[in-house]
Amino acid sequence: MRHARTHELLLLPAPSDRNVRRWNAWTPARHKAAAADLVARGLVVEDRRARAGRTLFLPGPWAHAKKPLPPTETWKAPLIGARLSADGNEVSAFELLPGTLPELFTEAWRLVRGAQGPTA
């Protein structure tokens, strides 16, 4: 099974369910099957969070955000150019991605492989 969804959650700023289906040309059923596989493997957690537009999240802390900034997992904030409040609970600014997508995916995967990935 293709796990593009994991990579999208690891790095992209707004991996809403709608965006993931569009990016992967998935039907809702295909998306549901991929999501169930990721949950079963313990790679993601299923939840509902304000303004996320998705049901799957990386394990670990979450940073809320006021419009127009997107909320996100705190683990990936530095990778995607999000600055967090001093307590890490809110996105305070968002800049352009600090590299190309291939570079950022490579860095995210390096962190995960080095046991520095998202954890609960």
N, C-alpha and C positions, 0 to 999 in steps of 0.2 A: 504494500500500500504506500502510495506517495505521501510524504509528510511535509509538503510545502507549508502547510498550516503552522507547524511548529516553528519554522523559520520566520514566517510572517509575524507570529506572536512574539518571537524573540526580539525582533528589531523594528518593525514598521510602527510608526506613530499612531495610526488609526486602523488597526486590523478588524474593522467591524465585520459582522457576519455577512452583510451585504457586499462589502468590498472583497472579502475572501472568495465568495462565490463568483463574483465578477472576474477577479484576477485569475482564478483557476478554471473558469468556465464550468463550474460545478452546478448541478441541480441541487435543490434543497436536500433531497435524499442522499446524494453523494456527500454533501457537506456534513449531514448528520452522521453518516457512517464514519467519516474521517474523524469527526469530533469524538464519537464514542470510542474509537480506537485509541486516541490520545489520552482520554480520561482513563481508560482501562490500563494503559501503560504507566499511569501516574505522572505523565509529563505536564499535565495542565490540571487546573481545578475548574469546576463548573460553578458559576455564580451569576448574579445580576448586580451590576454596579451602575450608578448614575452616569448618564451621558456616554457610556462605553459602546453601546450598540452591538454588544456581543455577549456571549455566554461562557466563553472559555478565557482563562487568564493564566499567566505564569504564576507559579506558587510564590508567595511572599508578599511584602507590603505593597500598598496601592497609594498613589498620590492623586488626590482629587484636583480639580481645576475649575476655574471660573471661565465662562465663555470669553473669548473665542479659543482659549487654550485647551488642548485635549488632555484628559486625565490619562494616567499611564501607570504601569508597574514601575516601582522605584528602581528596580535592578537595571532596567534598560534606559533610564533617563539620561545618563551621560553618553550612551551610545547614540541616542537620537537627537541630542542637542537640547534636551529639556533641563532647565535649572529648577531645583526644588527649593522650597522654603527651608529655613534653618532646621526645623523639626522633621523635614522630609515628607510631610503629609500633604503638601500641595505643590502643584506645578506653578512656578512664579514667572517663568519666561520660557520661550521656545524659539530657538534659532534654526537656521537651515541645518540639515543633516551634516555632520562634520566629516563627511567622506562620501565616496560613491557607495551604492548599495552593495556591490560585490565586496568592497573593502570592509564595510560594516558587518555584512553577514559572516565574513571570514573571522573578524574580531569576536563577534558574538559566539561563534562556534568554538573558537580557541578558548574563550572563557569557560564555556560549558565543558569542553574536553579536559580542561585543567581544574575541574571541580570548583569553579568559581561562578557557576551558573545560578539561576534563580532557585531559591529554596524557601520553604515555608517557615 
